[in-house]
Amino acid sequence: MSQRRPLIAGNWKMNCLRTDGLALARGLSDRAKAKGDLACDILVCPPATLISDVAGVTNGGAVMVGGQDCHVAVSGAHTGDIAAPMLADIGASHVLVGHSERRADHCESSTVIRQKTMAAHDAGLIAVVCVGETEQERDLGATLAVVNGQIAVSVPDDATPENTVIAYEPVWAIGTGRTASVDEVAEVHAAIRAELTARFDDGDKFRILYGGSVKPSNAAELLAVPDVDGALVGGASLKVDDFWQIIESCA
Ligand code: PEP
């Protein structure tokens, strides 16, 4: 584990009605309270419909709440979208930007993701900027070029270790049960770290999370990789026991 405090973040995606979501949030919050001194920060990103309720449950506790996306604008004619100040207004402290499902389903470019990241910062939110290569890009040997290119464009100049977290999520490992090997993770995280330190004076202080089929059985070895400062967890964040075991994997 690195000298940076780890962050274990759960991305609930488009899952959980109110009853289930609140039970999940309560379960985590209760365990965090009972445990007291935690070795990591904990974040959950529920669907937008639940952010306010989940924030109410976890209020004042160790579990932070984030959105899964925000618009680049602060308000206006953007039907169905959510502005970063709206997330902050209902208790979010973080927001995911550039998740590969958003990049694919909503054709989001790294330029748009940079604008969203800046909108998040302006609203006082910590942006979790997601990057990662597709299987085809990896097979072509383009992983580092793709990821570094995404970092270069998606991460704005106003980024600091306090307002920005990077999440490396190989697209082929998300929701597939396939996890990148320790060596693959180490190589990409080192490249991201080099990119950050080349560009920012305090580039060594940014947290870089790994995401892609993280589960209780593989969390400890992934979290032990140099420059892995936590995890972004999808499927396994929907069960209190599984997510908690991942949290407990932080040494
Ligand atoms: C994710 O959605 O960011 C993710 C990593 O999902 P999963 O853990 O299910 O692969």
Boltz pocket constraint, residues with backbone or C-beta under 6 A from the ligand:
constraints:
  - pocket:
      binder: B
      contacts: [[A, 11], [A, 13], [A, 169], [A, 173], [A, 174], [A, 175], [A, 176], [A, 177], [A, 211], [A, 212], [A, 213], [A, 214], [A, 232], [A, 233], [A, 234], [A, 235], [A, 236]]
      max_distance: 6.0
